[in-house]
Amino acid sequence: MEMPAVTECAVDSCVYNREHACHALAITVGDPLHAHCDTFFTAPRKGGSPEAAAHVGACKMSDCRYNTDFECQATGISVGARHDSADCLTYSPR
């Protein structure tokens, strides 16, 4: 199984965001109630590897149509600002 790529991140304040691309090795999405990027945080400097292209390592949103056994089955996801946090914009309830 191939992990889905984070195809875009529009949350510039995230430590892993460089030019709208996520450079964490993998992210976790959600908690039982909200499809936020659980990997998001801010710091005085950028982190992650500039060569890395992030993928979805885990998804806690069991009601998402792309979620099977807490693994994302979407071909790719977008992350953006919604509800005052960094959210998975690909999330779609069943």
C-alpha positions as CSV (number, residue, x, y, z in Angstrom):
1,M,0.0,0.0,0.0
2,E,1.3,3.4,-1.0
3,M,0.7,6.3,1.5
4,P,-1.2,9.2,0.0
5,A,0.9,12.3,-0.7
6,V,0.2,15.7,0.9
7,T,-0.2,17.5,-2.5
8,E,-0.5,21.0,-1.0
9,C,-0.3,22.8,2.3
10,A,-1.6,26.3,2.4
11,V,-0.8,26.8,6.1
12,D,2.4,28.9,5.8
13,S,2.9,29.2,9.6
14,C,3.6,25.4,10.0
15,V,7.1,24.5,10.7
16,Y,7.0,21.9,7.9
17,N,5.6,24.2,5.2
18,R,8.0,25.6,2.6
19,E,6.4,27.3,-0.5
20,H,3.0,25.5,0.0
21,A,4.6,22.1,0.3
22,C,4.8,19.9,3.4
23,H,8.3,18.6,4.2
24,A,7.4,16.3,7.2
25,L,8.1,12.6,6.3
26,A,4.5,11.8,7.3
27,I,1.5,13.5,8.9
28,T,-1.4,12.3,11.1
29,V,-4.8,13.6,10.4
30,G,-7.6,14.2,12.8
31,D,-9.0,13.3,16.1
32,P,-12.4,11.7,16.6
33,L,-14.2,15.0,16.0
34,H,-12.1,17.2,13.7
35,A,-10.0,16.6,10.6
36,H,-7.0,18.7,11.5
37,C,-3.4,18.1,10.7
38,D,-2.2,16.7,14.0
39,T,1.4,17.2,12.9
40,F,1.0,21.0,12.5
41,F,2.9,23.3,14.9
42,T,4.8,26.5,14.7
43,A,8.4,27.3,15.7
44,P,10.9,30.1,15.1
45,R,12.6,28.2,12.3
46,K,11.4,25.7,9.6
47,G,11.9,21.9,10.1
48,G,11.6,18.7,8.2
49,S,13.8,17.7,5.3
50,P,13.7,20.1,2.2
51,E,13.9,17.0,0.0
52,A,11.0,15.2,1.8
53,A,7.5,15.1,0.3
54,A,5.0,14.4,3.1
55,H,2.5,11.6,3.1
56,V,-0.4,10.7,5.3
57,G,0.8,8.2,7.8
58,A,-2.4,7.8,9.7
59,C,-6.0,9.1,9.8
60,K,-8.1,9.2,12.9
61,M,-11.3,10.3,11.0
62,S,-13.2,7.0,10.9
63,D,-16.2,8.7,9.3
64,C,-14.2,9.9,6.3
65,R,-15.1,8.2,3.0
66,Y,-11.3,7.8,2.3
67,N,-10.6,6.1,5.6
68,T,-10.2,2.3,5.8
69,D,-8.9,0.9,9.1
70,F,-7.5,4.3,10.0
71,E,-5.5,4.5,6.8
72,C,-6.2,7.1,4.1
73,Q,-7.1,5.7,0.7
74,A,-7.3,9.1,-1.1
75,T,-4.7,9.5,-3.9
76,G,-3.5,12.7,-2.2
77,I,-4.8,15.3,0.2
78,S,-4.7,19.1,0.6
79,V,-4.2,20.9,3.9
80,G,-5.4,24.4,4.5
81,A,-6.7,26.8,7.1
82,R,-10.3,26.0,8.3
83,H,-11.9,26.4,11.7
84,D,-8.8,28.3,13.0
85,S,-6.5,25.3,12.4
86,A,-4.6,23.4,9.8
87,D,-7.3,21.0,8.4
88,C,-7.4,18.2,5.8
89,L,-9.4,19.8,3.1
90,T,-9.9,16.4,1.4
91,Y,-11.9,15.0,4.3
92,S,-15.4,14.0,3.2
93,P,-17.8,12.4,5.6
94,R,-19.6,9.2,4.5
